[in-house]
Amino acid sequence: MEYLEALEKRRSIRNLNDQISITEEEIIELIKFNLKHAPSSYNSQSPKVLLLLGEKHKKFWDITLNKIKEIVNLDQFKKSEKKLLGFKNGYGTILFFDDLSITENLKEKYPLYKEKTQVYSEHNNAILQANIWTSLAEKNIGASLQHYNELVNDSLEEAFGVPKICRLIAQMPFGGIIDEPKPKQFLNTDDRIIVLK
């Protein structure tokens, strides 16, 4: 598949199953390849990934569901539960982190840009997320990007051994595609680009 076709195919798929067309080893290699080749400011390579499969994947979404249940009413919970079960039924979840030991070191190394270092780390992570998401789409694997960070942060060290030096950025549940996404509406790109000569 051509790169541009893969970009077009990458969509938010939320209703997943655990049937995918590639092996666990191929998923791991796909993630490693993207980790290696994703650009980062100062070549810092601060993004880190935790790949949750099998029971660990399900445990993450159980933790998230329990946290949501603590803070919303029953009607809101039922809506959230349906969505999160679509993630839990998938094949796995990729947790994206920023290694704060690297990011904090950059603040000292480049004091002129220390106020922007956190922003740069977000950019580094976003590039990695988009690359992995597109790579999954190319393999006909559905995924979406989620942000339950504040709800689950405090549970990650105990549940998965994540050190506090890692700051959770996003979660990407992935798996087989149950429902194709609805057609996407686009703004006119002529209104979103300025060309100067």
Residue pairs with C-beta under 8 A, 6 or more apart in sequence:
1 9
1 138
6 134
6 135
6 137
6 138
7 134
9 137
9 138
10 130
10 133
10 134
10 136
10 137
11 137
11 142
11 181
11 184
12 143
12 144
12 145
12 181
13 142
13 143
13 144
13 177
13 179
13 181
14 83
14 86
14 87
14 144
15 86
15 177
15 178
15 179
16 86
16 87
16 89
16 90
16 91
16 142
16 173
16 174
16 175
16 176
16 177
16 178
17 89
17 90
17 91
17 175
17 176
17 178
18 89
18 90
18 91
18 175
18 176
19 91
19 175
19 176
20 27
20 91
20 139
20 141
20 174
20 175
20 176
21 139
21 140
21 141
22 30
22 139
22 141
24 53
26 139
27 51
27 91
27 92
28 51
30 132
30 135
30 136
30 139
31 49
31 51
31 94
31 132
33 135
34 128
34 131
34 132
34 135
35 45
35 47
35 49
35 128
37 131
38 47
38 124
38 127
38 128
38 131
39 124
39 127
40 46
40 47
40 124
40 127
41 106
41 117
41 120
41 121
41 123
41 124
42 106
42 109
42 110
42 120
44 102
44 103
44 106
44 120
44 121
44 124
45 102
46 98
46 99
46 102
46 103
46 106
46 121
46 124
46 125
47 96
47 97
47 98
47 99
47 121
47 124
47 125
47 128
47 169
48 96
48 97
48 98
48 99
48 166
49 94
49 95
49 96
49 97
49 128
50 94
50 95
50 97
50 160
50 162
51 92
51 93
51 94
51 95
52 59
52 60
52 92
52 93
52 94
52 95
52 160
53 91
53 92
54 92
56 160
57 88
57 90
57 91
57 92
57 93
57 173
58 88
59 159
60 93
60 95
60 152
60 159
60 160
60 171
61 84
61 85
61 87
61 88
61 93
61 173
62 88
63 152
63 155
63 159
64 84
64 148
64 151
64 152
65 80
65 81
65 84
65 88
67 148
67 151
67 152
67 155
68 77
68 80
68 81
68 84
68 148
68 151
69 77
71 151
72 80
86 178
87 93
87 144
87 146
87 173
88 173
89 175
90 142
90 173
90 174
90 175
90 176
91 141
91 174
91 175
91 176
92 173
92 174
92 175
93 171
93 172
93 173
93 174
94 132
94 171
94 172
94 174
95 156
95 162
95 168
95 170
95 171
95 172
96 125
96 128
96 129
96 168
96 169
96 170
96 171
96 172
97 162
97 166
97 167
97 168
97 169
98 121
98 122
98 124
98 125
98 166
98 167
98 169
99 165
99 166
100 165
100 166
100 167
101 165
103 117
103 118
103 121
106 113
106 114
106 117
106 120
107 114
107 117
108 114
110 117
113 120
122 169
125 169
125 170
129 145
129 169
129 170
129 172
132 172
133 143
133 145
133 172
136 142
136 143
136 174
137 143
140 177
141 174
141 175
141 176
141 177
142 174
142 175
142 176
142 177
142 178
143 172
143 173
143 174
143 175
144 172
144 173
145 170
145 171
145 172
146 170
146 171
146 172
146 173
147 170
147 171
148 171
149 168
149 169
149 170
152 168
153 168
156 162
156 168
157 163
157 164
162 168
